[in-house]
Amino acid sequence: MIIRKANIDDIERINGIYNQAVLNTTATIDTEPRPLEYHKKWFEAHNDRYAVFVAIEDDIVVGWASLSIWSEKCGYRAVAEDSIYVDESYKGRGIGDKLIKKIIEHAKENEFHTIIARISEGNDVSIHLHEKYGFKIVGTLKELGYKFNRYLDIHILQLIL
């Protein structure tokens, strides 16, 4: 498996993997699939510092991770929010593990001070993955998201680098 920076040619698979999560999980609170154009604009908003990485297996993008701006306010410039998604067909193969390692390494190299993760209730695999790398739950927003006909708590995890 190869982990590399994403390029524009990866957007279709990134979009497809994200939309799997939209339709089938609470990993995102989006309730409708995102059009390809959305992820093209999303990708353009990222750069060398706020990077997007993909996991490649057999020449196929099987997962992706990103660091995104936490807030536009200048005082938050050393904070990033992470996102990690793995294609349903490839879960359980350590892809998320490799992706989170890469974004933590990248955050350190780019002088971030902290990474924030917002993880919805029921996404225990993601919580455990983040905790494995030192993230701590620093708060829970009760019944904040609504998906699949129920309210979901959103856990805020933080890794101070």
KACORNOR-V244754 format. One record per residue. N is the residue number from 0. PHI is phi in whole degrees, 0 to 359 (999 if undefined). OMEGA is omega in whole degrees, -180 to 180 (none if undefined). D_CENTER is the distance of its C-alpha to the mean C-alpha in Angstrom with 2 decimals. Layout:
N|PHI|OMEGA|D_CENTER, N|PHI|OMEGA|D_CENTER
This chain:
0|999|180|18.66, 1|244|171|17.69, 2|248|180|14.57, 3|216|174|15.17, 4|295|179|14.13, 5|286|172|13.51, 6|229|-174|16.49, 7|302|179|17.60, 8|291|-179|18.88, 9|273|-171|15.46, 10|298|-179|14.53, 11|299|179|16.38, 12|289|177|14.53, 13|302|179|11.03, 14|298|-180|12.56, 15|296|179|14.19, 16|294|178|11.38, 17|298|-178|9.56, 18|293|171|13.09, 19|302|-179|13.76, 20|294|179|11.28, 21|301|-174|12.98, 22|282|-168|16.33, 23|238|-174|16.15, 24|220|171|13.83, 25|257|178|12.93, 26|295|172|9.19, 27|228|179|9.42, 28|269|170|12.69, 29|303|-179|13.45, 30|247|179|16.67, 31|237|178|17.64, 32|304|179|16.19, 33|273|175|15.27, 34|289|180|17.89, 35|305|-180|17.38, 36|302|179|18.68, 37|301|-177|15.84, 38|287|173|13.33, 39|296|178|16.14, 40|293|178|16.44, 41|301|-179|12.76, 42|297|179|12.99, 43|297|179|16.28, 44|282|177|14.96, 45|266|-178|13.08, 46|211|-178|15.49, 47|297|-180|16.35, 48|280|177|15.20, 49|267|-168|11.94, 50|266|173|11.12, 51|239|178|9.27, 52|241|176|10.04, 53|235|172|11.09, 54|258|-177|12.75, 55|245|174|16.25, 56|223|-178|18.75, 57|53|179|22.13, 58|63|180|21.22, 59|238|172|18.49, 60|288|-177|14.76, 61|249|178|13.58, 62|188|178|9.85, 63|208|177|7.38, 64|215|179|4.92, 65|216|166|5.48, 66|248|-178|7.35, 67|236|179|8.76, 68|296|177|12.07, 69|282|-180|12.44, 70|205|178|15.95, 71|285|-178|18.53, 72|291|-175|21.08, 73|305|-178|22.33, 74|294|179|22.37, 75|257|-174|18.57, 76|295|179|18.31, 77|262|-179|17.48, 78|242|175|14.40, 79|229|173|10.81, 80|253|179|7.76, 81|262|172|4.60, 82|221|179|0.93, 83|220|179|2.97, 84|224|179|5.84, 85|234|176|9.45, 86|306|-178|12.61, 87|307|-177|14.74, 88|288|-175|17.61, 89|244|-179|16.08, 90|293|179|14.68, 91|86|-179|16.63, 92|250|179|17.16, 93|84|-179|15.14, 94|292|178|12.52, 95|301|178|9.59, 96|300|-180|12.09, 97|293|-180|12.74, 98|292|-179|9.29, 99|294|175|8.78, 100|303|-177|12.39, 101|295|-178|12.01, 102|288|176|9.62, 103|294|177|11.92, 104|302|-180|14.86, 105|296|180|13.93, 106|297|178|13.51, 107|297|-179|16.89, 108|297|-177|18.49, 109|255|171|17.65, 110|59|169|19.09, 111|283|177|16.33, 112|262|-177|17.71, 113|209|174|14.82, 114|240|178|11.09, 115|251|173|10.21, 116|232|173|7.86, 117|253|-175|9.00, 118|234|-176|9.51, 119|280|177|12.19, 120|310|179|15.44, 121|92|-180|15.96, 122|263|-175|12.60, 123|298|180|14.50, 124|299|180|13.04, 125|292|178|9.67, 126|300|-179|12.00, 127|297|178|14.23, 128|300|-180|11.84, 129|295|180|10.88, 130|297|177|14.61, 131|303|-178|15.71, 132|258|171|14.49, 133|97|176|16.15, 134|293|177|13.87, 135|238|173|16.27, 136|288|-179|16.24, 137|251|177|17.96, 138|179|176|18.41, 139|226|176|18.12, 140|267|-172|18.60, 141|286|174|20.96, 142|46|-176|20.95, 143|274|-179|18.71, 144|263|178|16.98, 145|230|-179|19.17, 146|203|-180|18.42, 147|54|175|20.69, 148|64|176|23.65, 149|205|176|22.62, 150|276|-177|21.17, 151|236|171|18.18, 152|286|177|17.64, 153|241|180|14.41, 154|270|176|14.01, 155|255|178|13.16, 156|246|-178|12.51, 157|222|172|13.49, 158|240|174|14.15, 159|270|-175|17.14, 160|277|none|17.53
